Amino acid sequence: MSDPVQPFSTPAAPANFIRNLVDEDNRTGKWGGRVETRFPPEPNGYLHYGHAKSICLNFGLAESYGGVCHLRFDDTNPEKEEQEYVDAIIQAVHWLGFDWGKHLYFASDYFETMYDCAVALIEAGKAYVDSLSADEIRAHRGTLTEPGRDSPWRGRSIADNLDLFRRMRAGEFADGAHVLRAKIDMASPNINLRDPVIYRIRRATHHRSGDAWCVYPLYTFAHPIEDAIENITHSICTLEFEDQRPFYDWLLAALADCGKFRRPLPQQIEFARLNLTYTVLSKRKLIQLVDEGRVDGWDDPRLPTLVGARRRGFTAGGFRLFAERIGVSKADSWIDIGVLEDCMREHLNEVAERRVAVLDPLRLVLTNYPEGASEPCEAPNHPLRPELGKRTMPFGRELWIEREDFMEEPLKGFRRLYPGNMARLRYGYVVRCTGCEKDADGRITTVFAEYLPDSKSGTPGADAYKVKGNLHWVSVAHGYRAEVRLYDRLFAHPYPGARREGDAEGVERSFLDDLNPESKSTLTAWLEPALKDAAPEQSFQFERHGYFVADRRDSTPGAPVFNRSVTLKDSWSKQKG
């Protein structure tokens, strides 16, 4: 299935601290008015809702300033990366409505340049080969309150370091025998500046470069170099990288001093990552949910991955609206997932055509309607968009209605069908209930009513009938049965795994303890015939029930399977947290 860029424009973004920085750079002429950003995922998993925020920020910022955003894969860890993830990420970014043009890059394309940068640091006395083990390096690193200790190999000569590093590349040493470290300051209060490791030996086949390399740069070394190579102006990342910014700046300045890059150098800017209630965005936890079979794979519509969101019927326009609505800040905070759901409702309300589905069917027989007869009833495809026209719904003697629309002994305020009461069949006739039929267990199987021939919607005189109940229906003879899946929030608590009042002292709660057992249910519904030809990923509002999408994986021609994207209203707002 192709993934064309969706024709959504990024909403006008309000001012924020990042835009203020860009405006100041443009005012001073730092970059000559150029704005060049990048979205740099590691191809070791599927993107999630948090990545959607970053994608919208990076691509949207560049777009609003007339600049460009690069899609770059930080593929520096061959043991965890696969082409499958590269393909999925490309599809996800494209689906969100963004295009990078010619600016598709891979860190692996720069391996030779990164190696040359490491050699330049060694030649400048700013890097050295260390032969301590990983455990020994950690022991020498110190703590937040105690300085680190120099490695006994820190004083190696430049010639020895160059020789060892070249032999590391040539494959002369086993994994872990040596590493290359930046030579900065083992007494620095910032642990990230205590001679961080920048290269290690790894005999692993890379998904793009194969076995051409057996030494690989660490992400913290590679990422700034990639930015500099691509002339990125504003390197936007989340707050967990804030402590790494001093090393980012040190490295690029050191390489500029070596003549590798020209100033001005890319600037790292951090923003708060997305924290959503009723959701986990930890890669480790998402992997656990999939590996333990708690969900039906990475594209399970309940999982907060973008492939799952797409299959659920969440829209690119909804994600863009969400990113604009929550804004960008420097402070970590929690966003209620209801904000995301409201954005999806808002966008789907604009774009989704209306259809009728009966999810819990009960047979209604109009005893005075001619047997075998049928007639068309007209219904608008979208009440707010008359340009989308109307469709016909076949009407007949026997109809499916929702079981909750009939009560033999009505409660106070019940306005739909009960013996002696009248209600309107939406787009059709007013009917008067005459009774019902039950099976041997007392369950109601059929409701009987008489229709009023002069009450058809849209005909002269129909408005004379003032009834309060309005029922949805599908013709028994013309409708069709279909599988419908009702998806809800994956977790039943806003902060999965968090301790709460009443928990026993010393007992840790797992995020798995808060899984919502009612997050998915499957039923067989009756749908109006116009839905039979729904294309995969086509969204509709099932009147009264919410927004649904034809499943992109399980639908077949003439037999779509529908997933509920979101309800018409927030059904969680009155529940306990």
Beta strands, then each sheet from edge to edge (+ up, - down):
strand 1: 36-39
strand 2: 68-73
strand 3: 104-106
strand 4: 127-130
strand 5: 179-182
strand 6: 197-201
strand 7: 215-217
strand 8: 234-238
strand 9: 267-271
strand 10: 353-355
strand 11: 357-358
strand 12: 361-366
strand 13: 374-380
strand 14: 390-396
strand 15: 398-402
strand 16: 422-425
strand 17: 430-438
strand 18: 444-451
strand 19: 470-471
strand 20: 474-475
strand 21: 480-487
strand 22: 520-527
strand 23: 539-542
strand 24: 546-550
strand 25: 562-566
sheet 1: 1+ 2+ 3+
sheet 2: 4+ 5- 6+ 7-
sheet 3: 8+ 9+
sheet 4: 10+ 23+ 24- 25+ 21+ 22- 11+
sheet 5: 19+ 16+ 17- 18+ 12+ 15- 20+
sheet 6: 13+ 14-
end
